[in-house]
Amino acid sequence: MDPSWLVGLILGFILIVNGITDSFSAMDKLNNFIDIPSVVITVGGTIAALIASYPFSMLAQIPKHIMIIMFRGGKYNIPKLVDQLVDLAMVARQNGLLALEEKAEELKDPFLKQSVLMIVDASDADKVRENLENELDTMIARHDMAAGFYEKGSSYAPAFGMIGTLVGLVNMLKGMNFDDGGGAATLGADMSVALITTFYGSALANLIFQPIAKKLRIRQDEEELYCAIIIEGVLAIMAGDNPKTLRERLLSNLRQGSRKKLLAKAEKAGPADGGGKE
């Protein structure tokens, strides 16, 4: 579980409330920032624009996206994946590629399983790479649309906040009457109500939409790296690369400190040559 998004959301809300009230003992100031018509214009307008821009199926995936950013952290374990690929390379060098078909049934990751079965059945490495990279490109396009949904929301929200401000200003100016002093007396209050929608739009964009979009981008990068390592790994297995060399190559995707620790651990565990052909 990765609660950082939820922690940041709650912390941001607390800081805004504290900034509004100066102290939690002056909560009555919050009433100045509560205006239902402004909420309707900003939130409702943003949702309406998103509905107009995306199919309903995208809206239905919002709960799934929240689950991804909160519970997918650490899902893509690169060192564990490298160990799996090295084990598969050893099996392939000792017993041939056909022996991987049985091992593939034990794999839980769908993309890894599909990739291993593909090198068992195929004879053209270029074709295997093309198919797997097409699969990866499709996945990236799907994730781009999901993150783009929230990025678009972060641009719509301030725009509708400004629309609400303009609506409030127009109503304020139309209602001004300086003949009897009434307009001047209520000018400050009317102006503050007009500006609340801009506040709502900025908060919605920067505290809700942008953080969700960024989290989804981070998860996308993690999965993209994971799948790229799988592609390189299975192609190296297909080519009959030495498992030790394969481990070093795949771990090069990690930070240098982590890479050294994992290589030292692998050396301590014993050679990973796997015998067989060179």
C-alpha positions as CSV (number, residue, x, y, z in Angstrom):
1,M,0.0,0.0,0.0
2,D,1.2,3.5,-0.8
3,P,-0.8,6.0,1.3
4,S,1.3,9.0,0.2
5,W,-1.5,10.4,-2.1
6,L,-4.1,10.2,0.7
7,V,-1.6,11.7,3.3
8,G,-0.8,14.6,0.9
9,L,-4.4,15.2,0.2
10,I,-5.3,15.4,3.9
11,L,-2.2,17.4,4.8
12,G,-3.0,19.9,2.0
13,F,-6.6,20.3,3.2
14,I,-5.5,20.8,6.8
15,L,-2.9,23.5,5.7
16,I,-5.5,25.3,3.6
17,V,-8.0,25.3,6.5
18,N,-5.4,26.5,8.9
19,G,-4.4,29.3,6.5
20,I,-8.1,30.3,6.2
21,T,-8.8,30.4,9.9
22,D,-5.3,31.4,11.2
23,S,-5.9,29.0,14.0
24,F,-8.3,26.1,14.5
25,S,-10.1,28.1,17.2
26,A,-11.5,30.5,14.5
27,M,-13.4,28.0,12.4
28,D,-16.2,30.5,11.8
29,K,-14.0,32.0,9.1
30,L,-14.6,28.8,7.0
31,N,-18.2,30.1,6.4
32,N,-16.6,32.8,4.2
33,F,-15.3,30.0,1.8
34,I,-18.5,28.0,1.6
35,D,-20.7,28.9,-1.4
36,I,-22.9,26.2,-3.0
37,P,-23.4,28.0,-6.4
38,S,-19.7,28.4,-6.7
39,V,-19.2,24.6,-6.0
40,V,-21.8,23.8,-8.6
41,I,-20.1,26.0,-11.2
42,T,-16.6,24.8,-10.6
43,V,-17.0,21.1,-9.7
44,G,-20.1,20.5,-11.8
45,G,-18.6,22.4,-14.8
46,T,-15.3,20.5,-14.6
47,I,-17.2,17.1,-14.5
48,A,-19.4,18.2,-17.4
49,A,-16.4,19.1,-19.5
50,L,-14.7,15.8,-18.7
51,I,-17.9,13.9,-19.7
52,A,-17.9,15.9,-23.0
53,S,-14.3,15.0,-23.6
54,Y,-14.1,11.4,-22.6
55,P,-16.4,8.3,-22.9
56,F,-18.4,7.2,-19.8
57,S,-16.2,4.1,-19.6
58,M,-13.3,6.4,-18.5
59,L,-15.4,7.9,-15.7
60,A,-16.3,4.4,-14.6
61,Q,-12.5,3.7,-14.1
62,I,-12.0,6.4,-11.5
63,P,-12.2,4.0,-8.6
64,K,-9.8,1.7,-10.3
65,H,-7.3,4.6,-10.8
66,I,-7.5,5.4,-7.1
67,M,-6.8,1.8,-6.2
68,I,-3.8,1.8,-8.5
69,I,-2.2,4.9,-7.0
70,M,-2.8,3.7,-3.5
71,F,-2.1,-0.1,-3.7
72,R,0.2,-0.6,-6.7
73,G,3.3,0.9,-5.0
74,G,6.1,-1.7,-5.0
75,K,4.2,-4.1,-7.2
76,Y,6.9,-4.1,-9.8
77,N,9.8,-5.8,-8.0
78,I,12.7,-5.6,-10.4
79,P,15.2,-7.7,-8.4
80,K,12.7,-10.5,-8.1
81,L,11.9,-10.3,-11.8
82,V,15.6,-10.5,-12.7
83,D,15.9,-13.6,-10.4
84,Q,13.0,-15.2,-12.3
85,L,14.5,-14.4,-15.7
86,V,17.9,-15.8,-14.6
87,D,16.3,-19.0,-13.4
88,L,14.5,-19.3,-16.7
89,A,17.7,-18.7,-18.5
90,M,19.4,-21.6,-16.6
91,V,16.5,-23.9,-17.4
92,A,16.7,-23.0,-21.1
93,R,20.5,-23.6,-21.2
94,Q,20.2,-26.9,-19.5
95,N,17.0,-28.4,-21.1
96,G,16.2,-26.2,-24.1
97,L,13.5,-23.6,-24.7
98,L,10.7,-26.2,-24.8
99,A,11.4,-26.8,-21.1
100,L,10.2,-23.3,-20.4
101,E,6.6,-24.1,-21.4
102,E,6.0,-26.0,-18.1
103,K,7.8,-23.2,-16.1
104,A,5.6,-20.6,-17.7
105,E,2.5,-22.1,-16.1
106,E,4.0,-21.2,-12.7
107,L,4.4,-17.5,-13.6
108,K,1.7,-15.2,-12.1
109,D,2.5,-12.1,-14.2
110,P,0.5,-12.2,-17.4
111,F,3.0,-10.2,-19.5
112,L,6.0,-12.4,-18.3
113,K,4.0,-15.6,-18.9
114,Q,3.0,-14.4,-22.4
115,S,6.5,-13.5,-23.2
116,V,8.0,-16.8,-22.1
117,L,5.4,-18.8,-24.1
118,M,6.1,-16.6,-27.1
119,I,9.8,-17.5,-27.2
120,V,8.9,-21.2,-26.8
121,D,6.7,-21.2,-29.8
122,A,8.5,-18.6,-32.1
123,S,11.7,-19.0,-34.0
124,D,12.2,-15.4,-35.1
125,A,13.6,-13.1,-32.4
126,D,12.8,-9.9,-34.3
127,K,9.1,-11.0,-34.6
128,V,9.0,-11.7,-30.9
129,R,10.4,-8.3,-30.1
130,E,8.0,-6.6,-32.4
131,N,5.0,-8.3,-30.9
132,L,6.0,-7.6,-27.3
133,E,6.9,-4.0,-28.0
134,N,3.5,-3.5,-29.8
135,E,1.9,-4.9,-26.6
136,L,3.9,-2.5,-24.5
137,D,3.0,0.4,-26.8
138,T,-0.7,-0.4,-26.4
139,M,-0.4,-0.5,-22.7
140,I,1.4,2.9,-22.6
141,A,-1.3,4.4,-24.8
142,R,-4.0,3.1,-22.4
143,H,-2.1,4.6,-19.4
144,D,-1.6,7.9,-21.2
145,M,-5.3,8.2,-21.7
146,A,-5.9,7.6,-18.0
147,A,-3.3,10.1,-16.8
148,G,-4.4,12.5,-19.5
149,F,-8.0,12.4,-18.1
150,Y,-6.8,14.0,-14.8
151,E,-4.4,16.3,-16.5
152,K,-7.3,17.6,-18.6
153,G,-9.3,18.0,-15.4
154,S,-6.6,20.1,-13.8
155,S,-6.9,22.5,-16.7
156,Y,-10.7,22.6,-16.8
157,A,-11.0,23.3,-13.0
158,P,-9.3,26.7,-12.9
159,A,-11.1,27.6,-16.2
160,F,-14.5,27.0,-14.6
161,G,-13.3,28.8,-11.5
162,M,-12.7,31.8,-13.7
163,I,-16.1,31.4,-15.3
164,G,-17.6,31.4,-11.9
165,T,-15.7,34.5,-11.0
166,L,-16.9,36.3,-14.1
167,V,-20.5,35.3,-13.4
168,G,-20.1,36.7,-9.8
169,L,-18.5,39.9,-11.0
170,V,-21.2,40.5,-13.7
171,N,-24.0,39.9,-11.1
172,M,-22.2,42.2,-8.6
173,L,-21.8,45.0,-11.1
174,K,-25.4,44.6,-12.3
175,G,-26.6,44.9,-8.7
176,M,-24.5,47.9,-7.8
177,N,-26.4,51.1,-6.9
178,F,-24.3,54.0,-5.6
179,D,-27.3,56.4,-5.4
180,D,-28.3,55.2,-2.0
181,G,-24.9,53.8,-0.9
182,G,-26.1,50.2,-1.0
183,G,-23.7,49.1,-3.7
184,A,-20.6,50.4,-1.9
185,A,-21.6,48.9,1.4
186,T,-21.8,45.3,-0.1
187,L,-18.9,45.6,-2.6
188,G,-16.4,43.7,-0.4
189,A,-18.8,40.9,0.3
190,D,-19.9,40.5,-3.3
191,M,-16.3,40.6,-4.5
192,S,-15.2,37.9,-2.1
193,V,-18.1,35.6,-3.3
194,A,-17.1,36.2,-6.9
195,L,-13.5,35.1,-6.2
196,I,-14.4,31.9,-4.3
197,T,-14.8,30.0,-7.5
198,T,-11.2,30.8,-8.5
199,F,-10.2,29.4,-5.2
200,Y,-12.2,26.2,-5.7
201,G,-10.8,25.7,-9.2
202,S,-7.2,26.1,-8.1
203,A,-7.6,23.8,-5.1
204,L,-9.3,21.2,-7.3
205,A,-6.6,21.3,-9.9
206,N,-3.6,21.3,-7.7
207,L,-4.7,19.2,-4.8
208,I,-6.9,16.5,-6.6
209,F,-6.3,16.3,-10.3
210,Q,-2.6,17.0,-10.7
211,P,-1.4,14.6,-7.9
212,I,-3.6,11.8,-9.2
213,A,-2.2,12.3,-12.7
214,K,1.4,12.4,-11.4
215,K,0.9,9.2,-9.4
216,L,-0.5,7.4,-12.5
217,R,2.5,8.6,-14.5
218,I,4.8,7.2,-11.9
219,R,3.0,3.8,-11.9
220,Q,3.2,3.9,-15.7
221,D,6.9,4.4,-15.6
222,E,7.3,1.6,-13.2
223,E,5.3,-0.8,-15.3
224,E,7.0,0.3,-18.5
225,L,10.4,-0.4,-17.0
226,Y,9.2,-3.8,-15.7
227,C,7.9,-4.8,-19.1
228,A,11.0,-3.5,-20.9
229,I,13.2,-5.7,-18.7
230,I,11.0,-8.7,-19.5
231,I,11.3,-8.1,-23.2
232,E,15.1,-7.8,-23.0
233,G,15.3,-10.8,-20.7
234,V,13.3,-13.3,-22.7
235,L,15.1,-12.3,-25.9
236,A,18.4,-12.9,-24.2
237,I,17.1,-16.3,-23.1
238,M,16.0,-17.0,-26.6
239,A,19.5,-16.1,-27.8
240,G,21.1,-18.4,-25.2
241,D,22.9,-15.8,-23.2
242,N,24.9,-16.7,-20.1
243,P,22.6,-16.3,-17.0
244,K,25.3,-14.4,-15.1
245,T,25.8,-11.9,-18.0
246,L,22.0,-11.7,-18.3
247,R,21.7,-10.7,-14.6
248,E,24.3,-8.0,-14.9
249,R,22.7,-6.6,-18.0
250,L,19.2,-6.5,-16.5
251,L,20.3,-5.0,-13.2
252,S,21.9,-2.2,-15.0
253,N,18.5,-0.6,-15.0
254,L,18.7,-0.1,-11.3
255,R,20.7,2.5,-9.3
256,Q,24.4,1.7,-8.9
257,G,24.2,1.1,-5.2
258,S,21.3,-1.3,-5.5
259,R,22.9,-3.1,-8.4
260,K,26.2,-3.7,-6.5
261,K,24.3,-5.2,-3.5
262,L,22.2,-7.5,-5.7
263,L,25.2,-8.7,-7.7
264,A,27.2,-9.4,-4.6
265,K,24.3,-11.3,-3.2
266,A,24.0,-13.4,-6.4
267,E,27.8,-14.1,-6.3
268,K,27.5,-15.3,-2.7
269,A,24.6,-17.6,-3.6
270,G,26.7,-19.4,-6.2
271,P,27.5,-19.3,-9.9
272,A,24.6,-18.8,-12.3
273,D,26.1,-20.2,-15.4
274,G,23.7,-23.0,-15.7
275,G,26.0,-25.1,-17.8
276,G,25.1,-26.1,-21.3
277,K,26.0,-24.2,-24.5
278,E,28.1,-21.1,-24.5
